[in-house]
Structure formats: structure tokens, C-alpha cells
Amino acid sequence: MKWKNMSLSQKIFTVIAGLAVVVWLICKVKPTLFPVDPTYPAIAVVTFCEAVVCWKDNRKWAYLLIASAVICIASFLLGLMLL
């Protein structure tokens, strides 16, 4: 999807997904920066933002992406409880 053809909400969620990737990359460069591994939350944020971006074009795919984001957050929270 081209940037010029995106709506404002799609642009905002694309930037949020980019920020989640940057946080994940910072954690990979300096692993002791965060007390927990932000990989699962970053994946969940990127997946949810992708669902918002493709909501108008393919609704079934968006539902699948939202479900996978929920699974990522649930596994992250389960991992936190087991620590």
C-alpha cells in the first residue's frame, strides 16, 4: 500500500508498528536495557497495527491478525507469570 493512498489512521498505525520494531532492535543491540524480552509485545503490536491497516481491504485477514496478536500477548503474560 502506498503512503499517499493511506488514511490518517493507517499512517498512524504504520508509524506505531515502526516504533515497535525500533524498540525490539534496540533490545537486540543492548540486551540488558529492559528487564524482560520485548519480542512478543513487539510482534503483537506490529501484528495488530497490520490488522488495522488492512481492515478495509481484507476483513478476514484482519481478524486473523488480531487473533494472533492476542495469542502473542497471552503467551507474553504467561511467560511473565512463570518467571
Buried (B, 14 or more C-beta within 10 A) or exposed (E): EEEEEBEEEBEBBBEBBEBBBEBBEEBEEEEEEEEEBBEBBBBBBBBBBBBBBBBEEEEEEBEEBBEBBEBBBEEBEEEEEEE
